[in-house]
Amino acid sequence: MLVVDKKTARKKIEDVKGKLSIPGEEQEGILEIKKLLAAKESSLQQIESCASCCGGSCSIGFLLEAEAEILKNALEAMVSNDVSRASLLLEDYLDFLESNYGNAPNIF
């Protein structure tokens, strides 16, 4: 499972947002979001398989699902070159991290 500190996550997302409007760099931003999304989905699969074995559910799974949904929407906007929507969704993602992980130094 990938664990990232919030400061690193914020920097990565800010970097991606910066690349959205620079011709030739938007593909780097798309690749970065694809990597982040793949990591979230991998973590979610691990949590879901553990929960099914243990007979319970994990609240972090709900957070990861919500994160993945925001990232999927941002990726879709990036691919369709809707820079303003992608930027807003990436900012929503950062807000989501801040409001749901509070003072925790790390996120999944």
N, C-alpha and C positions, 0 to 999 in steps of 0.2 A: 504494500500500500504506500502510495506517495504521500509524504507529509511535507508541507511547504509552510514557511513562516509568512505571515500576512504582509510583511514589508516586501518580501521578494515577489509575492503575488501581485501586489499593487504596482511594483516597478515593471513587471512583465506586461501587465495590462496597459499601463501608461505608455510603454514602448510600442505596443501594438496600436494603440490609439494614434500615436504620433505617425506611424507608418501608413495609416489609412489614406492620408491625403498626399503622400509622396509617390509620384509615378515610379513604378518599378519596384517599390518596396512593399506594396500592399500584399503581394504574394507571400512575403516573409511573415507578415502579420497573420495571414490566413493559416499558414503552416504552424505558427506558434499556437493559435487557438485550437487547431486540430490536435496538436500534441496534448494540450491541456485537457481538451475534451476526452481524448483517449485515456488519459490518466484517471480522470474522474469516473469514466465508465468502467475501467478496470477495477478501481477501488470499490465501486458500487457492486460489481459482480462478486468480488471477494466477500463483501459484507453480506450480500444476499445468500451466498452459498453457506456461509457460516451460520446465518440465522436459520436457514432451513435445516441444518444439522443439529443445531442447538434447540430448535423448537420455539424460538422467540424472534423478535424483531429488534432492530437497532435504530434508534432515532437518527443516527448519523446518516443512515440510508436515505431518509426523507430529504435531508439537507443536500446530499450528493445528487439526488434526482432533480431537485430544484436548480442546483448549480448547473448541471448538465443541460437542462432545458434553456436556461438563459444563454449559455454558451452556444448551443445549437442555433438559437434564434440570431445571435450575434454573427455566427459563422455564415448563416444564410444571407444576412444583410451584407456582409463583407463580400461574399461571392457574387451577389447581384449588384455590387458597387453602390449600395445605399449607405454612403459614409455617415450621414447624420444619424440614421437609425442604428447602425453598428456602434457608433460612438456612444449613443445613449444607452444601448444595451450593455456595453462594456462598463459604463459608469454604474448602471443598475447592478451589475455583477459585483463591483467593488462595494457598493452600498450593502448588498446582500451579505457579503463576507463580514463586513463590519458589524452589521446588526445581528447576525446569527452566530458569530463566533466570539463576539464581545471582546473580553480582555485576554482570551486565549492567544498565546503567541503563534500557534500553529493551526493550520487548516489541513484538511485531507484532500 
